[in-house]
Amino acid sequence: LNKPEWYLTQVLMWIGNHSKFLDDKIQPILDKAGSSVNAGLEFSRALVMLILEKLAADIPCLLYDDTLFCHLVDEVLLFERELYSVHGYLSSLPSCMHILSEESCFQRWLTVEKKFALQKMDSMLSSEAAWISQYKDITDVDEMKVPDCAETFMTLLLVITDRYKNLPTASRKLQFLGLQKELVDDFRIRLTQVMKEETRASLGFRYCAILNAVNYIATVLADWADNV
């Protein structure tokens, strides 16, 4: 259960190792017979169906172990990325995202995603470098004077988007968007709490850093507004 990468990598190897044989030897036979079947895709689809069976059996066994469940989700997302980008798999065919979208599994995924995101926010705001810009010494890069915590937070949101963007239904994507909105609001509250501690020094270093953080986040969110 703790090594889903073993069978996921094995399937990717089988697909890669057989592609030339399927394209050179099997596809011409199918074409000659007037069949519309794509040998390579059909081979990949059949192997993915085996993975779906395996996942359906494994997931109930690790649903309440955060570490194992997160590791499985991470490995499945890596597998899906390579399957589509390297091996030309089609979104119309069965995929692992359908398993991750099933109610019990999906709700668990949302829960652990939120848990780890909040932990990440705790650590980024308690860091000694939280209010310092990574690029403070490079003036042409650092026009917005973005503190490290704001940049790390927006990267966190971007990573979450990248993880859920291939979900098969809009309703599931919207639930993840709801989580992101919660996180933005949580970060706003945290910034407000820090700002209240700094009101006596409104021209101080940290107060200015908070204003820069808010400006940066608002600017990036506005840029993302065109991303459906």
N, C-alpha and C positions, 0 to 999 in steps of 0.2 A: 504493500500500500504506500510505502514511503518513496517508491521509485517509479512513478508513472512515466518518467522520461525514458525508461528502458524500452517499453513497448511502443511509445510514440516515436522515438528515434529509429527503432527497428522498422516501423512501417515506412517512414520517410526514406530509409535506406533501400527498402524493397522497391518503392516507387521509382527512386532514382536509378537503381541498378537494372531495372527491367524496361526503362523507357525506350532505349535504343532498339531492343529486340521487338517490342510491341509496335514501334513506329515503322521499323524496316521490314519485319517479317509478317506480323499479324494484320496490320492496317491494310496493306495491299490486298490481302485475301478478302477482307470485309468490303473494301471498295469494289473489288471485282464482282462480288456477289450482290452489289447494289445496296448494301446495308448502310444505314446512317450512323451506326455505332462508332464511337471513337474509342479505340482499343485502350489507349493510355488512360483516358478518363474513367472508363468502365472498370479498369483494374484498380485505379485509385478509389473509386466509389465503393467497391467491394471491400477493400481493406479498411476504409473509414467506417463502414458498417460494423466491422469486427471491433473497432475501437469504441463505437457507441455502445455495443453490448458490454464491453469490458467496463466502461465508465458507469453504465447503469447498474452494474453489479458492485462496483467499488465505492461509489459516492455515498450510499447509505452507511457504509462502514466507517467513513471518516468525516461525516458531516459535522460532528461536534468536537473535532480536534482541529483547532484553529490553524496550527502549524502545518499539519498534513493537508488540510483543505486548501489553504492558501498556496501551498506548493503545487498541488494538483492544478488549480486554476492558472497559476503562472505558466506551468508546463504546457497546458492545453492551449493557452493563448500564443505561446511561442510556436507550437506545432501548427496551429491554424495559419499563422503569419507565413511560415515557410511553405505550407501546402499551397497557398494562393499565389505567393510572390515568386516562388521558385518552380513549382510544378504545374502552374496554370489551372488549378482546380476552379470549378465554377460555383458561384454563390447559390445557384439554383439546385445544387446537389446537397444531400444530407451532410450536416457538419456538426462538430462538437458543440457549437454554440446553442444548438437546439436542446442539448442535454443540460447545459448550464442555465438555460432559460426556463426549465421546468420549475414549478412554484417553490418546492421545498429547497431545492438547490439554489435558486435565484435569490430567495430571501436571505439565505445563509451567506451568500456572496456579498449582498448589500451590507449585511451586518458586519462582517469581518472587514470589508473595505472601509466602512466608517470607523471601526475601532482602530485600524492601523493608521488611517488618515489623522485621527485625533491625537494619536500617540506621536505622529510625525510633527504635528503642530505644536504639541507640548515641547518637544525637543528643540524645534527651530526657534521658538520664542525664548527658551531658557538658555540658548547658546550665548556665549560671550560676544560672538560676532553678529548677533541678531540685528543690530541697528547700524551696522557698518556696511558700506557698499563694497562689493568684491572688486569694483573697478575704480576705487576712489583716487588712484594715482594715474589713471588714464583719462584725461579730460575729454577727449573726443568720443569716448565710448560712454561716458558717464554723465550725460547731460541731465538725466532725471534724478541723479543721486539716489538710486534705488537701494534701500537697505536689504541686507541678505535675506531676512525673514520673508519679505514681500516677494522677492524673486523665487525663493524656495517654495512658497505657497502656490504661486501661479504655475510653477513646474509640476507641483503635486496635482493640481486640477487638470493640467494638460495630460499627465500620465493616466489619470482616471478616464478621461475621454478616450484616449488611445486604447484602453483596455475594453471599453464597452461599445466602441463604435461599430463593431461587426456583429452585434446582436441582431437576430433576424427580425424583430418586431419593433415598431416605433414606441409602443407602450412600455416595453422594457427599457429602452433608451431613456424615455422620459422619467422613469423611476430613478435612474442613475443621475439624470440632470437635477432631479429633486434633491438628491444627496449632495450634489455640488453646491446647490443654492444654500442648503443647510450649512455647509462648510464655510461658504463666503460669509454668511451671517454670523457664524461662530467666530470667525477671524475678525469681523467688524467689532463684535463685543469685546474681544480680547484687546484690540487696539484701543478701544474706548477706555477700558480699565487702566491700561498703561498711561494713556493720555491724561486721565484724571490725576494720576500721581505726579504729572509733570507740569500742571497748570501754573505753578509758581514761577516756573522758568520757561515761559512760552517762546523764548528765543533760544532756548537751550538746544543742545545737540540732539537729544532723544525726541523732543517735541517736533523739531523740524524733520527728523527721520520718519516720524509717524505720518506727517503731512505728505512727505514724498512717497511713502508706501501707499497711502490712499490714492494719490494722484496716479501712480503707476498702475495700480489694480484697476481703477476706473478706465484708464486709457486702454489697457489690454482687453478688458471685458467689452469695451466698445468695438475694438478691432475684431473680436470674436463674434460680434452680433450678426455678421453675414454668414456665419458657419451654421448651416441648417442642422 
